[in-house]
Amino acid sequence: METTVNFSVDRYRVGPAKVLQINGELDADTGDLLIACAEAGLADVHHLVLDLSRTAFVDCGGLSALLTVGASARRTGGSARAAGVQGPAALLFDVFDVWNVLGGRHPVELEVRRAVRTRAAITPSHPTSRCSSRARTAPTAPAVCASGG
């Protein structure tokens, strides 16, 4: 039996940070795509905000990917914070007590401020690129991380 999963990551700048808006299900099958998109995002900024407000599902594999992104950002002298964590993802954050490590209780704009530790006005821009795994078949799928304008 085949399972079809839609997953994408929209990347855009908000002030001095890059926001990765995670859409769909973040799990063991899609976590590697998130990590690849985050590493690409860290090429030109030091601070990432992982917007989970449009994430339908997060499992332990997805949480592991989020923690990996955070560790990668810190290794380069930057930061990675979650934003908009709700529903089942919030329960997972509670069970594994990662709120202090990843943040996530606040909306994107506030988590950007926390990530860069500034109170400057922040204006979001439009998505500049998208990483996606379109209607892929689990457990393997072609991953696309395309840059936009």
N, C-alpha and C positions, 0 to 999 in steps of 0.2 A: 504494500500500500504506500502511495506517495503522499507527501504532505507539502502543500504550497504555502510559502511564507512571504509576505511583503515586508521589506525592511529598507529604510533609507536614512541617510544622515545628510541634512542640509547644513552647509557651513556658511557663516556670514560674520562680519565684523560688528562689534559693538564697542565703540571707543577703542581702547588699547588691547582688547581681548577678542578672541574668536569664539563664537558660539557654535556648538554642534547640536543641532536640533535632531533628536533621535525619534524616528517615526516607526511605529510597528512593534515587533517583538524583539527584545534584546535577550538572547539566550546563548547557550554554548555554540550554536550553529552560526550566529550572527556576530558574536563578540569579536572575532578576528577582523571583520570588516570595520567595526567601530575603532579598533586599535589602529588599523591601517589609516583610516581617515583622520584620527587624532594625530598620528605621527606626521601626516602630511600637513595638518593644520599647525603643528608646532614648528614647521619649517620657517614661518615668517612672523610668528608671535610667541610670547612666552606664557601667556595665560589663556586657558580654555575654560569655557563654561559648558557643561553637558546638560542640555535642556531635555528633561524627561517628561515634560508636560503632555507630550503626544505619544508616549510610549505605552502600548497596551499591556505589555507583560515583561517582567524581568525575572529570570531565574538565577540560581547560584552561578552559572556560567556567565551570565550577563553582568552580575555583580563583580565577578572576577575581572572581566574586561574593564569595567569602570575603575577598579582599583589599580589595574595595570596602567591605564591611561594616566591616573594620578601620579603613580610612581615615575612614569616616563617624563611627565612635565616637571616634577621636582628634580629629577636628575639633570635637567637642562637649566635649572635655576628658575623655573617658572612655577605655575600652579594649575590645578584643575579642580573645579568645583561643580557639583551637580546643582541643578535648579529645577523647581517645579515637580518634585517627587511627590507622588500621590498613589492612592489605591494599593494594589498588591506590592508595588515597588517600595512604598513607605513601610509596609509590614516587614519586608526583607531588610530594609535599612535598620528597623528596630531590632529584629532578631539578631542581626550580626553587629549591631551597635556601631555603624559606620557614619552616623551623622556628623561627628566631630572630624572625621577624616575627609569626607566628601562634601559636606554641606548638604544642600538639597531642600531645606525647608522654605526657601524664599524664591521669588520670581527671578527671572534672568537678570534684570537690571541691578537688583540688589546683590546677587551673587557675583556679577561682574565687578561691582565696587569692592566686594570682599576679596575677590581674587587679586585685584591689583592694588588693593588698600588705598583707594582714592575716593573722594567725595565729589569729583568733577561731574558735571552734567554729561550724561551718556545718551547718545542718539543711535538707535539701531539702524542698520542698513539693510538692504534687500539681500536675499541669499545669493552668494557668489559661486557656489559650487554644490554638487550633490554626489554623495557616495551611495550606491544602491545595489540591492540584490533584488531584482524585479521578478516576482512570481517564480521564485526558484524552487527547485525540488530538493528537499532535505534528503540525506545529510550533507551532500556536497553541492556547491553552487558557484557559478562564476560571479566574482565580485567586481564591481565597477566603481572606481573613484575618479570621477571626471571633474575637471576644473571648469568653472564658468567665467563670465566676464568680470 
